[in-house]
């Protein structure tokens, strides 16, 4: 979810070949020669925020909408005591992202920045079997919840390659470190649908949400890093380095 900012930063602003090399007027171009390219890219992304919810950047240029953001699945596996799959996720709130402390190094092709998301509401499916403190919790069913005050540090490591005689860039690695201040979860049909036990299980998870979030975070970081690295590469292959950052 936080890695959405990486796509906005290196995807929304940079995806230009699909419109035949001409950026719509709604996108601010950032040239390599700009002495403050960090601020230029940040301002460019922030200026697009009102258009990102629907995905309509201009009459002739669209991207997948951020509201809601669809995630096919997120898998967590920390051994026999923590296995969980969250699927068919729809997330509301990503378009309220805030990017700061951006550091771009075009020689080394690194993009380093912070993302803040005030509130993310989500719904989907879950399948889990976990041990939280001394309680074993298991179930399969519908899921909904809220994450508040989520922060992430995102770093994309790129590499150059040649295609059709032109220099292109691809993401070699995308690292995401996530901090979630508060989470609230509602999982239907815990304990095979036993209404009383399901309520107890949800209450226990939410009473110990810090522990639950700490267990979720490493798997979430891995899943999002790989998912959005692949998506970033799908976008970056559409334009050469000279198109992305003109002189």
Order of alpha helices (4+ residues) and beta strands (2+ residues): alpha-alpha-beta-beta-beta-beta-beta-beta-beta-beta-alpha-alpha-alpha
